[in-house]
Amino acid sequence: MDARLLSGRSDDELPSHREEEPTSTAIAVTALISLAVLACGALLLVSLLPWGMFMMLTTRLPVFSVTVDRFAGLEDRVPRAFNLTLGIDNLGGEYDVCVGGEAVVLYGGVPLAVGRVEELCVPRNGAADLAVVAASGGVGVPKALAELMAGEKRADGAVHAEVRVISAKHSWFLSCTAALEQGAARPYPCKKSSMVDESDGVRPDSSRRPALAQHAQLGPV
C-alpha cells in the first residue's frame, strides 16, 4: 500500500493518448469531404467557363473612328476647313456612350482648326456617324508649318494630322491620327482617354481658347 501511495497515479488513471488519435474511419470521411468540395468547385468552374467565354465574345468597349472627308486651306491662302465624320460603334456595349464638346485638328501639336461636336448619346448595341466641321479663324498655314508638311509628304506620301475630340462634359477625349489625302477618305481608329481635370490637353488655359468655329460645309475640293 505504501508503494502504491508513493508512485502517484495508477496505470488506469493515466490519460490514454490512443483514444485521441484519429481513426481510419474519420480520415476516410475527411478525405471524402475534401474530394466533394473539390468536385463542386471544378463543376462550378466548368459551368461558368462557357458563360465567361460568351461574355468575352459578345461584350466589348465602344470603338471610335474619325474620317477626314474633305479639307482645304493647307496650301492656298484661304481659311483652313475640315469636314470630319466621327464614327461611334457601340455594338456589344453594356452602356450608352455620349459625346459632345469640340473637335480640334492639329499638326505638330499646333491647332489648325476648331469645330463644335453636337451632343449625342449612342445606346448600347447601337452605332452612329456624327458630322463635324472644323475651321480656322486665320488664313492659310504658317510658313514654318507648311514646310514641315511638305517634308512629311515627300517622305511618307501623305500629311498626318491629329484629330482630338474633347468631351469635357463627359470627362474624356479622343485622339485620332488621320492622313490628309484628297479622294482617299477612310476611317482611322481613335484612342479614348479620361480627363483628370478641365484641361483638354491641347490648350491648358481655357481663358485663351478661341471661339468655336461656325458650321460651313465645304464644297468640292
C-alpha positions as a Markdown table, in Angstrom:
| # | Residue | x | y | z |
|---|---|---|---|---|
| 1 | Met | 0.0 | 0.0 | 0.0 |
| 2 | Asp | 2.8 | 2.4 | 0.8 |
| 3 | Ala | 4.4 | 1.6 | -2.6 |
| 4 | Arg | 1.2 | 2.5 | -4.3 |
| 5 | Leu | 0.9 | 5.8 | -2.5 |
| 6 | Leu | 4.5 | 6.8 | -3.4 |
| 7 | Ser | 4.0 | 6.0 | -7.1 |
| 8 | Gly | 1.2 | 8.5 | -7.5 |
| 9 | Arg | -1.4 | 7.6 | -10.2 |
| 10 | Ser | -2.1 | 4.1 | -11.2 |
| 11 | Asp | -1.9 | 2.9 | -14.8 |
| 12 | Asp | -5.6 | 3.0 | -15.0 |
| 13 | Glu | -5.6 | 6.7 | -14.0 |
| 14 | Leu | -3.1 | 7.8 | -16.7 |
| 15 | Pro | -4.6 | 9.6 | -19.8 |
| 16 | Ser | -4.7 | 7.5 | -22.9 |
| 17 | His | -3.3 | 9.2 | -26.0 |
| 18 | Arg | -4.5 | 6.3 | -28.1 |
| 19 | Glu | -8.1 | 7.4 | -27.7 |
| 20 | Glu | -7.3 | 11.0 | -29.1 |
| 21 | Glu | -5.7 | 9.7 | -32.3 |
| 22 | Pro | -8.0 | 9.9 | -35.4 |
| 23 | Thr | -9.4 | 6.6 | -36.5 |
| 24 | Ser | -9.2 | 5.3 | -40.1 |
| 25 | Thr | -13.0 | 6.0 | -40.4 |
| 26 | Ala | -12.5 | 9.7 | -39.5 |
| 27 | Ile | -9.7 | 10.0 | -42.0 |
| 28 | Ala | -11.8 | 8.5 | -44.7 |
| 29 | Val | -14.7 | 10.8 | -44.0 |
| 30 | Thr | -12.4 | 13.9 | -44.1 |
| 31 | Ala | -11.0 | 12.7 | -47.4 |
| 32 | Leu | -14.4 | 12.2 | -48.9 |
| 33 | Ile | -15.5 | 15.7 | -47.8 |
| 34 | Ser | -12.4 | 17.2 | -49.4 |
| 35 | Leu | -13.0 | 15.4 | -52.6 |
| 36 | Ala | -16.6 | 16.5 | -52.6 |
| 37 | Val | -15.6 | 20.2 | -52.2 |
| 38 | Leu | -13.0 | 19.9 | -55.0 |
| 39 | Ala | -15.6 | 18.3 | -57.2 |
| 40 | Cys | -18.1 | 21.0 | -56.6 |
| 41 | Gly | -15.5 | 23.7 | -57.3 |
| 42 | Ala | -14.5 | 22.0 | -60.5 |
| 43 | Leu | -18.1 | 21.7 | -61.6 |
| 44 | Leu | -18.8 | 25.4 | -60.8 |
| 45 | Leu | -15.7 | 26.4 | -62.8 |
| 46 | Val | -16.7 | 24.3 | -65.8 |
| 47 | Ser | -20.3 | 25.7 | -65.7 |
| 48 | Leu | -19.1 | 29.3 | -65.5 |
| 49 | Leu | -16.5 | 28.9 | -68.3 |
| 50 | Pro | -18.9 | 28.9 | -71.2 |
| 51 | Trp | -20.7 | 32.0 | -69.8 |
| 52 | Gly | -17.4 | 33.8 | -69.4 |
| 53 | Met | -16.4 | 33.0 | -72.9 |
| 54 | Phe | -19.8 | 34.2 | -74.2 |
| 55 | Met | -19.4 | 37.5 | -72.3 |
| 56 | Met | -15.9 | 38.0 | -73.7 |
| 57 | Leu | -17.1 | 37.4 | -77.3 |
| 58 | Thr | -20.3 | 39.4 | -77.1 |
| 59 | Thr | -19.2 | 42.3 | -74.8 |
| 60 | Arg | -16.6 | 44.9 | -75.8 |
| 61 | Leu | -15.7 | 48.5 | -75.3 |
| 62 | Pro | -17.1 | 51.2 | -77.7 |
| 63 | Val | -15.0 | 51.8 | -80.8 |
| 64 | Phe | -14.4 | 55.3 | -82.1 |
| 65 | Ser | -13.1 | 56.4 | -85.5 |
| 66 | Val | -12.6 | 59.7 | -87.5 |
| 67 | Thr | -12.8 | 60.2 | -91.2 |
| 68 | Val | -11.4 | 63.3 | -92.9 |
| 69 | Asp | -14.0 | 63.6 | -95.7 |
| 70 | Arg | -12.7 | 66.9 | -97.1 |
| 71 | Phe | -10.3 | 69.6 | -96.2 |
| 72 | Ala | -9.0 | 72.9 | -97.6 |
| 73 | Gly | -6.6 | 75.7 | -96.8 |
| 74 | Leu | -3.4 | 73.8 | -96.3 |
| 75 | Glu | -1.7 | 75.1 | -99.4 |
| 76 | Asp | -3.8 | 78.0 | -100.6 |
| 77 | Arg | -4.2 | 81.4 | -99.0 |
| 78 | Val | -7.7 | 80.6 | -97.8 |
| 79 | Pro | -9.2 | 79.7 | -94.4 |
| 80 | Arg | -8.5 | 76.2 | -93.2 |
| 81 | Ala | -11.5 | 73.9 | -93.0 |
| 82 | Phe | -12.1 | 70.2 | -92.4 |
| 83 | Asn | -15.2 | 68.1 | -92.9 |
| 84 | Leu | -15.0 | 65.2 | -90.4 |
| 85 | Thr | -17.1 | 62.2 | -89.6 |
| 86 | Leu | -16.9 | 60.8 | -86.1 |
| 87 | Gly | -17.9 | 57.2 | -86.0 |
| 88 | Ile | -19.2 | 55.6 | -82.8 |
| 89 | Asp | -19.6 | 51.8 | -82.7 |
| 90 | Asn | -21.3 | 50.7 | -79.5 |
| 91 | Leu | -22.3 | 47.3 | -80.8 |
| 92 | Gly | -21.9 | 44.8 | -78.0 |
| 93 | Gly | -21.6 | 47.6 | -75.4 |
| 94 | Glu | -23.2 | 47.5 | -72.0 |
| 95 | Tyr | -23.9 | 51.2 | -71.5 |
| 96 | Asp | -24.8 | 54.3 | -73.5 |
| 97 | Val | -21.9 | 56.4 | -75.0 |
| 98 | Cys | -22.4 | 60.1 | -75.0 |
| 99 | Val | -20.3 | 62.7 | -76.9 |
| 100 | Gly | -20.4 | 66.5 | -77.1 |
| 101 | Gly | -18.0 | 69.4 | -76.9 |
| 102 | Glu | -15.5 | 70.3 | -79.6 |
| 103 | Ala | -13.0 | 68.9 | -82.1 |
| 104 | Val | -9.5 | 70.2 | -82.8 |
| 105 | Val | -7.4 | 69.4 | -85.8 |
| 106 | Leu | -3.7 | 69.7 | -85.0 |
| 107 | Tyr | -0.4 | 69.3 | -86.9 |
| 108 | Gly | 2.8 | 69.0 | -84.9 |
| 109 | Gly | 0.9 | 70.0 | -81.8 |
| 110 | Val | -0.3 | 73.2 | -83.4 |
| 111 | Pro | -4.1 | 73.7 | -83.7 |
| 112 | Leu | -5.2 | 74.2 | -87.3 |
| 113 | Ala | -9.0 | 74.3 | -86.9 |
| 114 | Val | -11.7 | 74.0 | -84.2 |
| 115 | Gly | -15.3 | 72.8 | -84.5 |
| 116 | Arg | -18.3 | 72.0 | -82.4 |
| 117 | Val | -19.3 | 68.5 | -81.7 |
| 118 | Glu | -23.1 | 68.2 | -81.0 |
| 119 | Glu | -24.4 | 66.3 | -78.1 |
| 120 | Leu | -25.3 | 62.7 | -79.0 |
| 121 | Cys | -25.8 | 59.6 | -77.0 |
| 122 | Val | -25.5 | 56.2 | -78.7 |
| 123 | Pro | -27.4 | 53.5 | -76.9 |
| 124 | Arg | -26.0 | 50.1 | -76.2 |
| 125 | Asn | -25.9 | 47.8 | -79.2 |
| 126 | Gly | -26.1 | 50.8 | -81.4 |
| 127 | Ala | -23.9 | 52.8 | -83.8 |
| 128 | Ala | -23.9 | 56.3 | -85.3 |
| 129 | Asp | -21.9 | 58.7 | -87.5 |
| 130 | Leu | -21.7 | 62.3 | -86.5 |
| 131 | Ala | -20.7 | 65.1 | -88.9 |
| 132 | Val | -18.3 | 67.7 | -87.6 |
| 133 | Val | -17.0 | 70.8 | -89.3 |
| 134 | Ala | -13.8 | 72.4 | -88.0 |
| 135 | Ala | -12.5 | 75.7 | -89.4 |
| 136 | Ser | -9.8 | 78.3 | -88.6 |
| 137 | Gly | -10.1 | 81.9 | -87.8 |
| 138 | Gly | -7.0 | 82.8 | -89.8 |
| 139 | Val | -5.9 | 82.4 | -93.4 |
| 140 | Gly | -3.5 | 79.7 | -94.7 |
| 141 | Val | -0.9 | 77.7 | -92.8 |
| 142 | Pro | 2.1 | 79.4 | -91.3 |
| 143 | Lys | 5.2 | 79.1 | -93.4 |
| 144 | Ala | 7.2 | 77.0 | -90.9 |
| 145 | Leu | 4.3 | 74.6 | -90.5 |
| 146 | Ala | 3.8 | 74.4 | -94.3 |
| 147 | Glu | 7.5 | 73.4 | -94.7 |
| 148 | Leu | 7.1 | 70.6 | -92.2 |
| 149 | Met | 4.0 | 69.3 | -94.0 |
| 150 | Ala | 5.8 | 69.4 | -97.4 |
| 151 | Gly | 8.7 | 67.5 | -95.9 |
| 152 | Glu | 6.4 | 64.8 | -94.4 |
| 153 | Lys | 4.5 | 64.5 | -97.7 |
| 154 | Arg | 7.7 | 63.9 | -99.6 |
| 155 | Ala | 8.9 | 61.3 | -97.1 |
| 156 | Asp | 5.7 | 59.4 | -96.4 |
| 157 | Gly | 3.5 | 60.3 | -99.3 |
| 158 | Ala | 0.9 | 62.0 | -97.1 |
| 159 | Val | 0.5 | 64.5 | -94.3 |
| 160 | His | -0.8 | 63.1 | -91.0 |
| 161 | Ala | -2.7 | 65.2 | -88.6 |
| 162 | Glu | -4.2 | 64.6 | -85.1 |
| 163 | Val | -7.9 | 65.0 | -84.6 |
| 164 | Arg | -8.8 | 65.4 | -81.0 |
| 165 | Val | -12.4 | 65.2 | -79.9 |
| 166 | Ile | -12.8 | 66.8 | -76.5 |
| 167 | Ser | -15.9 | 65.9 | -74.4 |
| 168 | Ala | -15.2 | 67.8 | -71.2 |
| 169 | Lys | -18.8 | 67.4 | -70.1 |
| 170 | His | -18.3 | 63.6 | -70.1 |
| 171 | Ser | -14.7 | 63.8 | -68.8 |
| 172 | Trp | -13.0 | 62.1 | -71.7 |
| 173 | Phe | -11.4 | 62.8 | -75.1 |
| 174 | Leu | -10.3 | 61.0 | -78.2 |
| 175 | Ser | -7.0 | 61.2 | -80.1 |
| 176 | Cys | -7.0 | 60.1 | -83.7 |
| 177 | Thr | -4.2 | 60.2 | -86.2 |
| 178 | Ala | -5.5 | 60.6 | -89.8 |
| 179 | Ala | -3.9 | 61.0 | -93.2 |
| 180 | Leu | -4.9 | 64.1 | -95.1 |
| 181 | Glu | -5.4 | 62.8 | -98.6 |
| 182 | Gln | -7.8 | 64.1 | -101.2 |
| 183 | Gly | -10.2 | 61.5 | -102.6 |
| 184 | Ala | -8.9 | 58.7 | -100.2 |
| 185 | Ala | -11.2 | 59.2 | -97.2 |
| 186 | Arg | -11.3 | 56.3 | -94.8 |
| 187 | Pro | -11.9 | 55.9 | -91.1 |
| 188 | Tyr | -9.0 | 56.0 | -88.7 |
| 189 | Pro | -9.2 | 54.5 | -85.2 |
| 190 | Cys | -9.2 | 56.7 | -82.1 |
| 191 | Lys | -7.8 | 56.2 | -78.6 |
| 192 | Lys | -10.0 | 57.2 | -75.7 |
| 193 | Ser | -8.5 | 58.7 | -72.6 |
| 194 | Ser | -10.0 | 60.1 | -69.4 |
| 195 | Met | -9.7 | 63.8 | -68.4 |
| 196 | Val | -8.4 | 64.1 | -64.9 |
| 197 | Asp | -9.1 | 67.8 | -64.8 |
| 198 | Glu | -10.7 | 70.5 | -67.0 |
| 199 | Ser | -7.6 | 70.7 | -69.3 |
| 200 | Asp | -8.2 | 69.4 | -72.8 |
| 201 | Gly | -4.6 | 68.5 | -73.3 |
| 202 | Val | -4.3 | 70.9 | -76.2 |
| 203 | Arg | -4.9 | 74.4 | -74.8 |
| 204 | Pro | -4.3 | 74.2 | -71.0 |
| 205 | Asp | -5.5 | 77.7 | -70.3 |
| 206 | Ser | -9.3 | 77.7 | -71.0 |
| 207 | Ser | -9.4 | 81.5 | -70.9 |
| 208 | Arg | -7.3 | 81.6 | -74.1 |
| 209 | Arg | -9.5 | 79.2 | -76.1 |
| 210 | Pro | -10.6 | 80.6 | -79.5 |
| 211 | Ala | -14.3 | 80.7 | -80.1 |
| 212 | Leu | -15.9 | 77.6 | -81.7 |
| 213 | Ala | -15.9 | 77.7 | -85.5 |
| 214 | Gln | -19.2 | 78.3 | -87.3 |
| 215 | His | -20.7 | 75.4 | -89.3 |
| 216 | Ala | -20.0 | 75.9 | -93.0 |
| 217 | Gln | -19.9 | 72.8 | -95.2 |
| 218 | Leu | -17.1 | 72.6 | -97.8 |
| 219 | Gly | -17.8 | 72.4 | -101.4 |
| 220 | Pro | -15.8 | 70.1 | -103.8 |
| 221 | Val | -12.1 | 70.4 | -103.3 |
